């Protein structure tokens, strides 16, 4: 008898490999025995006449099964938890609470809601400020849940600063495109445009980010499956009374487009320093939009 495999039984992977070899050889009618020594080493032995056949069958099995997908890696549950997403959700609720308790809700919507008519008059700040206003508590709670569920993973994988900047850019772009189809006085508000943008950004990231290092900065798209999944998710949340379907659609498309442009180049734009810079840009944009709105409506 001749040994065709040797390994330590104390190694779980080696034990599994030995068991697999025995199963493969048994399926090909090759007699094999396993011997374990006192030092913990195990040997798989086959008759001398069957050594060549056994080796050939094991090579054939390896060739036929090399393309079998590996088990999906374990995804830690913490990837779905983002302190930045929670802060964003509570920031939305704080704004709603302040303007409603002070009797400013209706006026805030009139002054800061997004409308194609006002945008055409140069009030571009509305595309930003409209993301932070909600019609009622149900509207607010729905978008808070969306921020936590969809924006949370985005902020975890992209970085809190980079993720917030992507969300703000895609949500603003979605509002601008949605309101660009003719003059209309209808006011659109809500963070749902940014929530749908998060779905588009996640889909774009899954389509473009390579799994192996050393890939081109523009890796080949993995297919339309992530896009279809994100689009389906968007469609599920884009129906109901008073839902601005166009804002949802263009928010999703803006997120997808921005993601397809950003993620292939995201490696040099990652890290805590870029995150802090991105967060600073977000705060500057928000403050500028808010101040521009205030100055627009101040008397005199």
matplotlib code that plots the C-alpha trace (Angstrom):
import matplotlib.pyplot as plt

x = [0.0, 1.2, 0.3, -1.4, -2.2, -0.7, -2.0, -2.6, -5.9, -5.8, -6.5, -10.2, -9.6, -7.2, -9.8, -12.4, -10.1, -9.2, -12.9, -13.5, -10.7, -12.1, -15.5, -14.2, -12.1, -15.0, -17.2, -14.6, -14.3, -10.8, -10.0, -8.5, -7.7, -6.8, -4.1, -3.5, -0.2, 0.5, 1.9, -1.6, -0.6, -3.0, -2.2, -4.6, -3.2, -4.2, -3.0, 0.1, -1.8, -4.4, -2.1, -2.2, -6.0, -6.5, -4.3, -6.1, -9.5, -8.6, -7.2, -10.3, -12.5, -10.5, -10.8, -14.6, -15.2, -12.8, -15.5, -18.0, -18.9, -17.5, -19.7, -20.7, -18.6, -20.1, -21.4, -21.2, -24.5, -22.7, -22.4, -26.1, -25.7, -24.5, -24.3, -24.2, -27.5, -29.1, -27.8, -29.2, -32.6, -32.8, -31.7, -34.7, -37.0, -35.5, -36.2, -39.8, -40.3, -39.0, -41.0, -44.2, -44.1, -43.3, -46.1, -43.7, -44.5, -46.6, -44.4, -41.2, -42.7, -43.7, -40.2, -38.0, -39.9, -38.8, -40.8, -39.9, -41.3, -39.2, -36.1, -36.5, -36.4, -32.9, -33.9, -31.7, -31.3, -34.8, -33.4, -31.3, -33.6, -36.7, -34.9, -35.2, -38.9, -41.8, -45.6, -46.5, -45.2, -46.0, -44.0, -41.1, -41.1, -41.1, -38.1, -36.3, -36.7, -35.5, -32.4, -31.5, -32.2, -30.7, -28.4, -27.0, -25.2, -24.1, -22.5, -20.8, -19.2, -18.5, -17.5, -19.7, -18.4, -18.2, -21.6, -23.3, -21.8, -23.0, -26.5, -26.8, -25.4, -27.7, -30.8, -30.2, -29.7, -32.9, -34.9, -33.3, -34.0, -37.5, -38.5, -37.0, -40.0, -41.9, -43.0, -45.1, -46.0, -46.4, -44.1, -42.1, -40.6, -39.1, -35.9, -37.4, -35.4, -32.2, -33.4, -34.0, -30.7, -29.1, -30.6, -29.1, -25.7, -25.7, -26.6, -23.9, -21.3, -22.2, -21.9, -18.5, -16.4, -14.1, -13.5, -9.8, -7.0, -5.1, -8.1, -8.4, -9.8, -12.7, -13.6, -16.1, -19.7, -20.8, -24.2, -27.5, -28.7, -27.7, -29.3, -32.5, -32.6, -32.2, -34.8, -37.3, -36.7, -37.3, -40.5, -41.8, -41.5, -42.7, -46.4, -49.1, -51.1, -49.2, -46.0, -43.8, -42.9, -40.8, -38.6, -38.1, -37.3, -34.8, -33.3, -32.6, -31.2, -29.1, -27.7, -26.9, -25.2, -23.2, -22.2, -21.1, -18.8, -17.6, -17.0, -14.4, -12.3, -13.2, -9.9, -7.9, -11.0, -11.4, -10.0, -10.8, -9.2, -11.3, -14.3, -13.8, -13.3, -16.5, -18.4, -17.2, -18.4, -21.8, -22.1, -21.0, -23.6, -26.4, -25.6, -25.3, -28.6, -30.3, -28.8, -29.6, -33.2, -33.4, -31.9, -34.3, -37.3, -36.0, -37.9, -36.1]
y = [0.0, 3.5, 6.8, 9.4, 11.9, 12.9, 15.5, 16.2, 15.2, 18.1, 20.4, 20.6, 21.5, 18.6, 16.2, 17.5, 17.1, 13.5, 12.6, 14.1, 12.1, 8.9, 9.7, 10.4, 7.2, 5.1, 6.5, 5.3, 1.9, 2.6, 0.8, 3.1, 3.0, 5.7, 5.1, 7.5, 7.6, 8.5, 11.8, 12.8, 12.4, 10.5, 8.7, 7.6, 4.4, 2.7, -0.5, 0.0, -1.0, 1.7, 4.7, 6.1, 5.7, 7.3, 10.3, 10.8, 10.6, 13.2, 15.5, 15.1, 15.9, 19.0, 20.2, 19.7, 21.4, 24.4, 26.8, 25.8, 29.1, 29.4, 29.8, 33.4, 35.1, 35.9, 39.4, 40.9, 42.4, 45.6, 46.5, 47.4, 49.6, 53.2, 55.9, 58.4, 57.1, 57.4, 60.9, 61.8, 60.3, 62.1, 65.3, 65.0, 64.4, 67.4, 69.7, 68.5, 68.8, 72.4, 73.8, 72.1, 73.1, 76.7, 76.8, 77.2, 74.0, 75.3, 78.4, 76.3, 74.1, 77.1, 78.7, 75.7, 73.0, 72.0, 73.2, 73.5, 77.0, 78.3, 76.4, 78.1, 81.4, 80.7, 79.3, 76.3, 75.9, 74.3, 71.1, 70.7, 72.0, 70.0, 66.8, 67.8, 68.7, 66.2, 66.6, 64.7, 62.2, 59.2, 60.7, 61.4, 58.0, 56.2, 58.2, 57.7, 54.0, 54.2, 56.2, 53.6, 50.5, 51.8, 54.7, 52.8, 50.1, 52.7, 54.9, 51.8, 50.7, 54.1, 56.0, 58.4, 61.5, 60.2, 58.4, 61.5, 63.6, 60.9, 60.9, 64.7, 64.9, 62.2, 63.4, 67.0, 65.8, 63.8, 66.8, 69.0, 66.5, 65.7, 69.3, 70.2, 69.1, 72.3, 75.0, 73.6, 75.2, 71.8, 71.6, 68.4, 67.6, 64.6, 62.6, 59.8, 61.1, 60.5, 57.2, 56.0, 57.4, 55.2, 52.2, 53.3, 53.9, 50.5, 48.8, 50.8, 49.8, 46.1, 46.4, 48.1, 47.2, 44.3, 41.4, 41.0, 43.5, 44.7, 45.2, 48.0, 51.3, 50.7, 47.0, 45.3, 45.6, 42.4, 42.5, 44.0, 41.9, 44.4, 47.2, 45.1, 44.4, 48.0, 49.1, 46.6, 47.9, 51.4, 50.4, 48.7, 52.1, 54.3, 53.9, 55.3, 58.4, 61.7, 59.8, 61.8, 58.9, 61.1, 62.2, 58.5, 57.5, 60.3, 59.9, 56.3, 57.0, 59.8, 57.5, 54.8, 57.2, 58.9, 55.6, 54.2, 57.2, 57.3, 53.8, 52.7, 55.6, 55.3, 53.7, 57.0, 58.8, 56.6, 57.0, 59.2, 62.3, 62.3, 61.4, 64.5, 66.7, 65.2, 65.9, 69.5, 69.9, 68.5, 71.0, 73.9, 72.9, 72.6, 75.9, 77.7, 76.4, 77.3, 80.8, 81.4, 80.5, 82.8, 85.7, 85.1, 85.7, 88.2, 91.5, 94.3]
z = [0.0, -0.8, 0.9, -1.4, 1.4, 4.7, 7.2, 10.8, 12.3, 14.7, 11.8, 11.0, 7.3, 6.9, 8.4, 6.0, 3.1, 4.1, 4.4, 0.9, -0.6, 0.9, -0.5, -4.0, -4.1, -2.8, -5.6, -8.2, -6.6, -5.4, -2.1, 0.4, 4.1, 6.6, 9.2, 12.2, 14.0, 17.6, 16.5, 15.1, 11.4, 9.2, 6.0, 3.2, 1.7, -1.5, -3.2, -5.3, -8.5, -7.8, -7.0, -10.6, -10.9, -7.5, -8.4, -11.7, -10.2, -7.5, -10.2, -12.3, -9.3, -8.5, -12.2, -12.3, -9.0, -9.1, -10.3, -7.6, -5.8, -2.3, 0.6, 1.0, 3.7, 7.0, 7.1, 10.6, 11.8, 12.8, 9.1, 9.2, 12.2, 11.6, 14.3, 11.5, 10.1, 13.6, 14.0, 10.6, 11.4, 14.7, 13.0, 10.7, 13.7, 15.5, 12.6, 12.3, 16.0, 16.1, 13.2, 14.2, 17.9, 17.0, 14.4, 11.5, 9.6, 6.8, 6.3, 6.3, 3.5, 1.5, 1.9, 1.7, -0.3, -3.7, -6.7, -10.4, -10.5, -7.6, -8.8, -12.2, -10.4, -9.1, -5.6, -6.0, -2.3, -2.2, -3.8, -0.6, 2.1, 0.9, 1.9, 5.6, 5.7, 6.2, 5.9, 9.1, 11.7, 9.5, 6.6, 9.0, 10.6, 7.2, 6.0, 9.4, 8.9, 5.4, 6.5, 9.1, 6.9, 3.6, 4.4, 7.4, 5.4, 2.8, 5.5, 7.0, 3.7, 2.2, 5.3, 7.3, 5.6, 2.1, 2.5, 3.7, 0.9, -1.7, -0.2, -0.2, -3.8, -5.1, -3.2, -4.4, -8.0, -7.8, -6.7, -9.4, -12.2, -10.9, -10.8, -14.1, -16.2, -16.8, -14.3, -11.5, -8.2, -6.5, -3.5, -3.0, 0.4, 2.3, 2.7, 0.6, -2.5, -0.5, 0.8, -2.8, -3.7, -1.0, -2.7, -6.1, -4.5, -2.8, -6.1, -8.0, -5.4, -5.7, -9.5, -9.5, -6.5, -7.2, -4.8, -5.5, -5.1, -8.0, -10.3, -12.8, -11.4, -13.7, -13.0, -15.3, -14.2, -12.5, -14.2, -13.8, -10.9, -8.2, -10.3, -10.7, -6.9, -6.0, -8.6, -7.2, -3.7, -5.0, -6.7, -3.5, -1.6, -4.5, -4.2, -1.9, -1.4, -2.0, -3.0, -5.3, -7.7, -9.9, -7.0, -5.9, -9.5, -10.1, -6.7, -7.4, -10.9, -9.5, -6.8, -9.3, -11.7, -9.0, -7.6, -10.9, -11.3, -7.7, -6.6, -9.2, -7.9, -4.3, -3.0, -2.9, -1.5, 1.6, 5.1, 8.1, 6.8, 3.6, 5.7, 7.9, 4.8, 3.2, 6.4, 6.4, 2.8, 3.8, 6.7, 4.5, 1.8, 4.4, 6.1, 2.8, 1.6, 4.9, 5.0, 1.3, 2.1, 5.1, 3.1, 0.3, 2.5, 5.0, 4.6, 2.9]

ax = plt.figure().add_subplot(projection="3d")
ax.plot(x, y, z, "-o")
ax.set_aspect("equal")
plt.show()
